[in-house]
């Protein structure tokens, strides 16, 4: 302890223990059983000789301590020793009442938050009785046509205690308005609501396809929603920037990172243009990423993402608050890695992916269920996925140690490599004029398509083994019993609900609200023409999702994508 080169790291460790760590444990004490586990490993634990000064400085600059810039080792000083990650299972199907029953089942099984799947018609802004919705109502998620459906979906769920994550993009502002209005009716003000809307429309153009409007107006709508939430719904994450769908479309891990962050910068710039200060909204940007099968790459990915985002926010955007620089992420295990062949193998895949996510330091997680390559998951499959998370949390000890792989030559070099590759892609997108321009030109889509093609070639050539698919097959194997299918008659139920709604609501109030929305949509984007207030008024009047999106379709048109070969 007398070596002068020892002091920088030792002093920094002492400052962390008496500062950030002490404050954190005062708010959220660590579990008693963690006393048998050292919470943190640093270079000071490597041996009797103190590390060289250069090694100490590298540690402080590149890793530091959990909850401290650049957040490589995690966004909280104690990580899971005080509180586990939020456990959600992605769920929703049929009518609002049916999905509500599934949510209550999952909460009863120990789930700690909701993750809502919407049907395709809802995702692209059509009512259930629209001819274009035929065959899709309630099939891939829950059908939500109006505030009445949202009220039924959230019936009996304590909105001031349960966080709500919604995978919705093009009409995200409308669905958020429905949650706000449902909360108001139950005496829960907007300021007490917690949750997330995905609201990341840019990745829809490159990876998923549930867009409605052209990129420019879509970014305006997303930015208006973020600015509104910064003022009115301060505990809500108004955007969840998605690398998940980029990865599921066939990207590499570095592309998932780089393109997601490049898209996030586009939203930052749009909100800043509305006069909102960076520290007034950046802390409520959340993320969703995709954990796939390369175990160490996935661990390193989350560590690199946190450092890269923190550096960009501090150095390029001048963020001052630590919360503005922290990348907080939900994770879904890799949907594209699931196989219809030998589907029970997917339990192992999801388990390893979940373990990598925890070792990477994520904040919320859902596991893709073993039967999702065949159909919507059964209750049994969803319970198995939830139990997998609970086993990782409670039984194997990894939640007791913060960033246990830190200092690994392999993990640290891989972290650096992924950070550098992602930054190069971000810079390339900026050279092209930003994400909107990179998307409109087709460049970003082409990069993902090329990567997907290379991976598929490797599988077909047998260079990449997929167990049960191109190796170790079991000919004649039957699908497991209990495949879940939503009621195909859901659309009739939704039709009847819409007929009743339109017959009983105040039509004059609806039309007046839609007219106000049209007027704001016609005005130039800016702080005085935020679209959320008129959308909220229309929702309160029980205007339908299709009616609200229809106004915006008329004003902005629909997007026609470029051809990517």
Secondary structure, 3 states (H helix, E strand, C coil): CCCHHHHHHHHHHHHHHHCHHHHHHHHCCCCHHHHHCCCECCHHHCCCCCCCHHHHHHHHHHHCCCCCCCCCCCCCCCHHHCCCCEECCEECCECHHHHHHHHHHHHHCCCCEEEEEECHHHHCCCCCCCHHHCCCCCCCCECCCCHHHHHHHCCCCCCCCCEEEEECCCCHHHHHHHHHHHHHHCCCCHHHCCEEECCCCHHHHHHHCCCCCCHHHHHHHHHHHHHHHHHHCCCEECEEEECHHHHHCCCCHHHHHHHHHHHHHHHHHHHHCCCCCHHHCHHHEEEEEEECCCHHHHHHHHHHHHHHHHHHHHHCCCCCCHHHHCCEEEEEECHHHCCCCCCCHHHHHHHHHHHHHHHHCCCEEECCCCCCCCCECCHHHHHHHHHHHHHHHHCCCHHHCECCCCCCHHHHHHHHHHHHHHHHHHHHHHHCCCHHHHHHCCHHHHHHHHHHHHHHHHHHCCCCCCECCCECCCCCCCCCCCCECCCCCHHHHHHHHHHHHHHHCCHHHHHHHHHHHHHHHHCCCCCCCCCHHHHHHHHHCCCCHHHHHHHHHHHHCCCCCCCCC
